[in-house]
Amino acid sequence: MKKMYLLVLPLALYLGSCKNGKSADDSDVVPAGMVQVDLTSRGGLPITIDIPDTAQNKLTITVQSFGETDITIGTNFAIAISEGQGDMKLKQADIAGNDVDKFQKYITQDSTTLLYESQIVKPEFHFYTIVKTGKSAYVVQDMTSDIYPQDAIQTMLTSAKTIKAKAVTPKA
């Protein structure tokens, strides 16, 4: 019986040091239903981002002339990423001062993220978040050209929060 404990104890210690079955160095594990996209060559930004699996929907990455990188997947995912520090107070003032798309309420409001409900004709949801990674910061928000349900906006926000800096290899 003692021999059994000697075999089980190391296994228990190893599994106990893991987080939900993942070792401490599995920080790059992509959640189920998501795929990781490297925007270094595709979007010009030295980052990766986890987005919903694109097997069933078309993925489009567009780099705008003014520096924004837009990612769309099908009809329920559209985000814009810009490098910069962002300005929460200015964004909140813009939201409150919009006379067309009337602010209703904040669903999430903290120092880096706003998820809010507004309304023109019917309720719509939007988000704005600042993600700091490495030495850079990025502003990510939904593309307001369409109206998305709250769960789609939450998926976009969750995706935005997965942005990670990627080391850029200097060209030879």
N, C-alpha and C positions, 0 to 999 in steps of 0.2 A: 504494500500500500504506500510506503514511503517513496518508492521509486515512481509511482504514479504522480505524487505531488511534485517530485523533482522535475517531471516532464511537463506538468500542467502549469506550474508556477511561472516559468519563463514565458510561456505562451500568454498567460493572463497578464503578466507585466507588459509584454509587447502590445497586446491589444488595448490595454488600459492607457498606454501612452498615445494611442491613435485617437483622432477626433472623428467620431462616427465612421470608424472603419478606414479613415484616410490618415496617412501619416502626416506629421507636422510639415513636411516639405511638399505636400500636394496642393499648394496654393494656386497652381495653374490648372487644376481640374475644372473642366467645363461642365456645368450642370446638365442633367438630362434634358433633352429637347432644345438645347442650344448648340451653336457652333461658334468657334472663335475665328474672328476675321482680323487679319493683320492689315492695318491701314497704311503702313509704311510705304509700300509700293502701290497700293490701290487707291489710297486717299491722300497721300502726301503727309500724313500725320504720323509721328513715330510712336504709335500706340496699337494695342490690340483691344478688341471689344467683343464680348459674347452677345450674340444676337439669336433670335429664334431660328431653328433649323429651316433652311431654305429649300429643302427637297421638294416641297409642294408649292412654293411660291417663288416668284422671280425676285432676285436680289439685284438692286441697282445702287451703285455708289457713284456719286457725282461730286466732283470738286468744282466749286463755284469760283469765278474769277476774283471774288473778294475774300477768298480764303476759307470759306465754310465748306465742310464736307457733309453731304446729305446721304443718308442711308435709307432706302425704302425696301420693304419686303411686302409683296402683295398689296392688299388694300388696308391692312390694319397695323402697319408699322412704318413710321416716317419720322426720323430724327435728324437734327442739324447739329453738327459739332464744330465749334470754333475754338481756336487756341486763345486763351486770355483769362484774366482773373475774374471777370464777371463783376456785377454790381447788384447785390440783392436789394438794396434800398431803392435804386433806380427802377429795377424790375417791378418791385411792389408798387411804386408810384405809377408806373405805366399801367399796371393791372387795374389799380384803383381809379385811374383817370380815364379809362377807356369808356367813352360814351356810347359806343356801338355794341361791343361785346361786354356786357355788364357783369362785373364781378359779383359772385354769389357767396362763396365761402372757400376757405382754405381747408384742404383735407390733410395735407402735410405742410408744415411750415417750420423750418429750422434754419440754422446759419448757412446751410449750403443747398437747401432744396425747398422748392415750392411746388406743390401739386394742388391745383385749385379748380373749382367749378365756376363757370361763367355762363352767360346765356345771351343769345341774340333772339332767336325764336324758341329754341328748346335748349335744355341743359347740354353743355359740352364741357370737356375736361382738358386741361393742359398741364404741362410741367416745365420747370426750369431748374437746372441743377448745375453746380460747379463741382467738378471733380479734379482733385489735386493728385498728381502721380509723378513720382520722380521730382524733377525740378520744374515741371510745367503744370499749368492748370488749363482746364477746358470747360467751356460752357456748352451744355447739351440741353436741347429743348425739342419739343415736338414741332413738327412743321404744321403751322396753323392753317394751311391751305384746305385741309379737310377736317371733318369732325370725327372724333374717335370715341368709342365707349370707354368708360372708366377702366375696365380691365385691360384694354389695349394700351392706354396711357400708362398704367401701372407696369405693364410688360416693358414698355419703352424706358421708363425710369429705372427699372431693375437692370435692364441692359446697360444703360448709361453708367450705372454705378460699378460696372465690371471693367471699366477702362483701366488699362495698365500701361505704364511706360515701356517702351521697347528700345533696347540699345540700338543705336544707329551705327552701322558699320561704315567707316569712312571709305570713300571711293579711292581706288589706287591710282 
